[in-house]
Amino acid sequence: MIFVHLEFGIDITIGLSKREFKSLARVTQPGLLEYARDVLFDLRVIIMLAMMYAQPSDSLAARIRIHPSWLPLNFDTVALNDPNIVELNMAAIGGVSDAYNLAKLFSLAIDGTLLSNQTLAQIIRPTITNWHLEQVFLYPFVKGRGFFFEKHPVNRNTYLFGHPGYGCQILNIDFDNKLVIAYVSNGLKTGSGKMCRTYQSILRSLYRSL
């Protein structure tokens, strides 16, 4: 990350120092009214939650749901608002950036600046092409090499690929059009990925304008 920052001026950090913490936006959870509204608008949320809580106690979904005591995540406590947590080098949850810099990083990846053509040829196509129930999100996905794939909103013969994050953080890449779409927010949403109404509205508007 230091090389990417110095060479290309991309502002992305994994493990934010305490002296920089004051400039970081605080993370907020959705309120009960927002949660109820989103569930009523998209009943898939209820189905997903029911499946999650019906999992055996030793399942992957159950173990993820029961957070470690040092990483609380509930209505009144968000661990990522703790500078001692944010400064840890945890790539899965400790990345700090904004939508512009995240999109710029992946734009450099798909234009051949950071990744070779050989590597790109492998990651832009799924390795699991049949829809299956993902064991963490408990939602049917097509996957491949660390990315999730979903049908392109215009060209149904191809995919967008990227990765959803907790609370509606999301990155999608349209390789054919050399387009990177990133959405991040400190105000967490109820859904994620296909069930995030805010992002899906942005995505539809984007492709209507192209």
N, C-alpha and C positions, 0 to 999 in steps of 0.2 A: 504493500500500500504506500510505503514511503516513496518508492520509485514512481508509481503512478501519480502521486501528488506533485512531486518535484518536476517530473518530465512533462506532464500534461495539465497541471494546475487543477486537478480534480480534488474537491474537498470531501473526502470520505475517510472516516476513522473507525477502527475497530478497537475499542478500549479508549474512552475519552478521559483525558487527564482531569484531575480535580480543578485545576486552575481555569479550565475551559468550560466547566460544568455550568457556570452562571449564565452562559449564552445559549444553553440548550433549552428548548421548549419543554414544558412539563407535560407528561402523558396523562390523559384523563380517560376514564371508562365511560361508556354510554350510561345514561340514567335509566331508571326503570320505565319511564314513559317512552323513551326512545327505543328501548329494548322491546317493549310490548308492541309498539308501532311496527318495527321491522319484522317481528314474528308474524303479525297479522297480514302484512304485505306479502310475505313469502313464507308459506307454510313448510317449505323444505327445511327451514331452521328448526321447527319443532321435530320433524322426522329425524334430523341429524342429532339433535340433543337427546331424543329418546334412544336412539341407537348407541350414543356415547355412554349414557348412564346405564344402559342394559348390558354393557360389556362386563365380562368376568373381572374380578378384582386383580387378576394377574395379567390382564391384557395390556397391550401397548397403550391403547387409548386411556385406560383407567390409570395407568402409572403416570402418564403425562398430565392427566386431569388433577391428580393429587400432587400439587406442587411441593417441592422441598421447602422446609420451614424458612430457609434463607432467601427464597425467591417468591414472596407472596404476590398474588394477583387476584384481587377481589374488588368489590365496589368502592372501598375506601382506602385501599393500599395498592400502589403500583410500584414494584421493586425498581423499575427503571427510572424512578425519580430519586433514587438513592445514588449519590456520587460514588460510593464504595462498590456498587454493583456495576455501574456504567463503565468504570475504568478497567474492569476485567476484560481480558482478551477472549471473549466468547463470540465467535463469528456468527453463530446461529441467531443470537438475540442482541449482540452488543454493537452492531453497526450503526453509525451516526452519520447522517447526510441529509440532503434534500432531494426532491424529485429531479431537479435539473442535473445535479452532479451524478446521481445514480444513472439517469438516462445517458449522460455523456460517457460514463464508464463503459456501458454496454454498447454504445454506438461505436466506440473505439475497438471493442471486441469483434463486432460483426463486420466492420469495414476492413479487417485484416491487419489493423495496427497492433493489436495485442494478441490475437490468435491467428494461427496459420490456417490456410485453406483446408488442409487435411483435418485439423481439429474441428473447424466449422462444419465441414461435411458430416461429421459424426454427431455433433450436438443439435443440429437443426432438425433432426428426424427422431421420432420416438423409437424406443427399443421395445416397449410393451404397447402394441398397437390396438389391443382389444381393451375396451373399457372395463375397469375393475374397481372394486371398492378399496380406496386408499385407507390404510390402517390408522393414520393419525387424524386426517380431516373427516374420515368416514363419509366420503363423497366419491362417486365414480370418476376416475381420471384415466387419461392416457399419459404415460410417463416415459422418461428417457434421460439417463445421465445427469440426474439431479434436477431436471426441469419437468414442469407440468405442461401438457399440451392441450389446447382446446381448439375447436373448429374456428376457422377464420370467419369473421362476421360477414364478409362479402364473398370470398372465394371458398366455397365449401369443400373444395378438393385439397385444401392445404390447412395448416395450423398456425395459430399464434403459440409461442412457447415462452415460458418464464417461470415465475414462482409467486404464489400468494403468501401473504404474511398475516400474522395475528391482527385483528381489528381493522382489516381492509387495507393494509399495506400491500402493494402489488406491483409487479413488473411484468410487462408483456413485450415480446419482440416479434415484429412482422418482418421476417428476413427477406422475403421477396421484394417488399417495398422499402427495405432498409430503414425501418421505422421502429423506434423504441418508445414505449409508453410506460411511464412510471407515475405511481400515485402513492404518496406518503402523507400521513397526518398524525399529529400528536393527539388529536381527538379520536380515540378508537371507536370503531363502529361495531354493530352487532354481528354482521355477517363477514364473510371473507370470500375473495375470488368471485365465482359466479353468483354468490348470494350477497354481494356487496352492491346495494342499489346505487350508491353514489358513483362508484367507479364504472359500473355497467352503463350508467347514463352518460358519463364522459366518453366512454368507448364508442357508444352508438353515435353521439354527436360528432366525434372525430371522423368516423368513416363516412358519415353523411356529407362532411365538408370536403372530402378528398375527391 
